[in-house]
Amino acid sequence: GACQYSGSGVVCRVPAGHYFMMGDNRDNSEDSRCWGFVPDENIVGRAFFIWMNFGNMGRIGGFR
């Protein structure tokens, strides 16, 4: 399969032209872990707002 499971976690190789989707409620979401990879032609929306960008912590403040 495309995903390899081990005691230290899961590694998935996402095929070209596909995406691995994760729900915002990780413990109770039916996402790519349940349904598999999503072909890019099935994605019709565009993000218009980013709530938390962990690549730029200045946008949401620092850790104290």
ROSE-4610 file (N, C-alpha, C; in Angstrom, 1 decimal, always signed):
// ROSE-4610
residu = [G/G/G/A/A/A/C/C/C/Q/Q/Q/Y/Y/Y/S/S/S/G/G/G/S/S/S/G/G/G/V/V/V/V/V/V/C/C/C/R/R/R/V/V/V/P/P/P/A/A/A/G/G/G/H/H/H/Y/Y/Y/F/F/F/M/M/M/M/M/M/G/G/G/D/D/D/N/N/N/R/R/R/D/D/D/N/N/N/S/S/S/E/E/E/D/D/D/S/S/S/R/R/R/C/C/C/W/W/W/G/G/G/F/F/F/V/V/V/P/P/P/D/D/D/E/E/E/N/N/N/I/I/I/V/V/V/G/G/G/R/R/R/A/A/A/F/F/F/F/F/F/I/I/I/W/W/W/M/M/M/N/N/N/F/F/F/G/G/G/N/N/N/M/M/M/G/G/G/R/R/R/I/I/I/G/G/G/G/G/G/F/F/F/R/R/R]
num = [1/1/1/2/2/2/3/3/3/4/4/4/5/5/5/6/6/6/7/7/7/8/8/8/9/9/9/10/10/10/11/11/11/12/12/12/13/13/13/14/14/14/15/15/15/16/16/16/17/17/17/18/18/18/19/19/19/20/20/20/21/21/21/22/22/22/23/23/23/24/24/24/25/25/25/26/26/26/27/27/27/28/28/28/29/29/29/30/30/30/31/31/31/32/32/32/33/33/33/34/34/34/35/35/35/36/36/36/37/37/37/38/38/38/39/39/39/40/40/40/41/41/41/42/42/42/43/43/43/44/44/44/45/45/45/46/46/46/47/47/47/48/48/48/49/49/49/50/50/50/51/51/51/52/52/52/53/53/53/54/54/54/55/55/55/56/56/56/57/57/57/58/58/58/59/59/59/60/60/60/61/61/61/62/62/62/63/63/63/64/64/64]
x = [+0.8/+0.0/+0.9/+0.2/+0.9/+1.3/+0.8/+1.2/+1.9/+2.9/+3.6/+3.5/+3.0/+2.7/+3.8/+4.3/+5.3/+5.0/+5.8/+5.6/+5.9/+6.7/+7.0/+6.2/+5.2/+4.3/+3.9/+3.5/+3.0/+3.7/+4.1/+4.7/+3.9/+3.4/+2.6/+3.3/+3.3/+3.8/+2.6/+2.4/+1.2/+1.5/+0.7/+0.9/+0.8/+1.6/+1.5/+0.1/-0.3/-1.6/-2.7/-2.3/-3.2/-2.8/-3.7/-3.5/-3.9/-3.3/-3.7/-4.4/-5.7/-6.5/-6.6/-6.5/-6.7/-7.9/-8.8/-9.8/-9.3/-10.1/-9.7/-9.9/-10.6/-10.9/-10.2/-8.9/-8.0/-8.5/-9.0/-9.5/-10.9/-11.6/-12.9/-13.3/-12.4/-12.6/-12.5/-13.4/-13.2/-12.6/-11.3/-10.4/-9.7/-8.5/-7.7/-7.3/-7.3/-7.0/-8.1/-9.3/-10.4/-10.7/-10.7/-11.1/-10.0/-8.8/-7.7/-7.3/-6.4/-5.9/-7.0/-6.9/-7.9/-7.2/-7.8/-7.2/-7.4/-6.4/-6.5/-7.7/-8.2/-9.4/-10.7/-10.6/-11.7/-11.7/-10.6/-10.5/-11.0/-12.1/-12.7/-12.6/-12.2/-12.2/-10.8/-10.7/-9.4/-9.5/-8.4/-8.4/-8.4/-9.2/-9.3/-8.9/-8.6/-8.2/-7.4/-6.3/-5.4/-5.5/-6.1/-6.3/-4.9/-4.2/-2.9/-1.9/-0.8/+0.3/+1.5/+1.8/+2.9/+4.3/+4.3/+5.5/+5.8/+4.9/+5.1/+4.4/+5.0/+4.4/+4.1/+4.8/+4.5/+3.1/+2.4/+1.0/+0.1/+0.4/-0.5/+0.2/+1.3/+2.0/+3.0/+3.7/+4.7/+4.3/+5.1/+4.8/+5.4/+4.8/+5.3/+5.4]
y = [-1.2/+0.0/+1.3/+2.4/+3.7/+4.1/+3.5/+3.9/+2.8/+3.1/+2.1/+2.4/+1.4/+1.6/+1.0/+1.6/+1.1/+1.6/+1.1/+1.5/+3.0/+3.6/+5.0/+6.0/+5.4/+6.3/+5.7/+6.6/+6.2/+7.1/+6.5/+7.2/+6.9/+7.9/+7.8/+8.4/+7.7/+8.3/+8.6/+9.9/+10.4/+10.5/+9.8/+9.8/+11.2/+11.4/+12.7/+13.0/+14.2/+14.7/+14.3/+14.0/+13.7/+14.4/+14.5/+15.1/+14.2/+14.4/+13.7/+14.7/+14.5/+15.5/+15.0/+16.0/+15.8/+16.6/+16.0/+16.8/+17.6/+18.6/+19.5/+18.9/+17.8/+17.0/+15.7/+15.7/+14.5/+13.2/+13.2/+11.9/+11.5/+12.3/+12.0/+12.5/+12.4/+12.9/+11.7/+11.8/+10.8/+11.6/+11.3/+12.1/+11.1/+11.5/+10.5/+9.3/+9.3/+8.1/+7.1/+7.5/+6.6/+6.4/+7.5/+7.5/+7.4/+7.6/+7.5/+8.9/+8.9/+10.1/+10.8/+12.1/+12.9/+13.4/+13.0/+13.5/+15.0/+15.7/+17.2/+17.7/+17.0/+17.5/+17.5/+16.8/+16.8/+18.0/+18.8/+19.9/+21.2/+21.7/+22.9/+24.2/+24.1/+25.4/+25.9/+27.1/+27.8/+28.3/+28.1/+28.7/+30.2/+30.8/+32.3/+32.9/+32.0/+32.5/+31.4/+31.8/+30.8/+31.2/+30.3/+30.6/+30.6/+29.5/+29.3/+28.9/+29.7/+29.3/+29.1/+27.8/+27.5/+27.8/+28.1/+28.5/+30.0/+30.7/+32.1/+32.4/+32.1/+32.2/+33.7/+34.6/+36.0/+36.4/+35.7/+36.1/+35.7/+34.7/+34.3/+34.5/+35.1/+35.3/+34.2/+34.4/+33.4/+32.6/+31.6/+30.7/+31.3/+31.2/+31.8/+30.7]
z = [+0.0/+0.0/+0.0/+0.0/-0.1/+1.3/+2.4/+3.7/+4.4/+5.2/+6.0/+7.4/+8.2/+9.6/+10.4/+11.5/+12.4/+13.8/+14.7/+16.1/+16.3/+15.4/+15.6/+14.8/+14.0/+13.3/+11.9/+11.1/+9.7/+8.7/+7.6/+6.5/+5.3/+4.6/+3.4/+2.2/+1.1/-0.2/-1.0/-1.1/-1.8/-3.3/-4.1/-5.6/-6.2/-7.3/-8.0/-8.4/-8.3/-8.6/-7.6/-6.4/-5.3/-4.1/-3.1/-1.8/-0.7/+0.5/+1.7/+2.6/+2.8/+3.5/+5.0/+5.9/+7.3/+7.8/+8.6/+9.2/+10.4/+10.7/+11.8/+13.2/+13.3/+14.5/+14.3/+14.5/+14.2/+14.7/+16.0/+16.6/+16.1/+15.4/+15.0/+13.6/+12.7/+11.3/+10.3/+9.3/+8.2/+7.1/+7.0/+6.0/+5.2/+4.7/+3.8/+4.6/+5.9/+6.6/+6.4/+6.1/+5.9/+4.5/+3.7/+2.3/+1.3/+1.7/+0.7/+0.2/-0.8/-1.4/-2.3/-2.4/-3.2/-4.4/-5.6/-6.9/-6.9/-7.5/-7.6/-8.3/-9.3/-10.0/-9.1/-7.9/-7.0/-6.0/-6.1/-5.2/-6.0/-5.5/-6.2/-5.4/-4.2/-3.4/-3.3/-2.7/-2.4/-1.0/-0.3/+1.1/+1.0/+1.8/+1.8/+3.2/+4.2/+5.5/+6.2/+6.8/+7.5/+9.0/+9.8/+11.2/+12.0/+11.8/+12.5/+11.6/+11.4/+10.5/+11.4/+11.6/+12.5/+11.8/+10.5/+9.9/+10.2/+10.7/+11.0/+12.3/+13.4/+14.7/+15.1/+14.5/+14.8/+14.5/+13.6/+13.3/+14.5/+15.3/+16.4/+17.8/+17.9/+19.2/+19.5/+20.5/+20.9/+22.0/+22.3/+23.5/+24.7/+25.8/+27.1/+28.1]
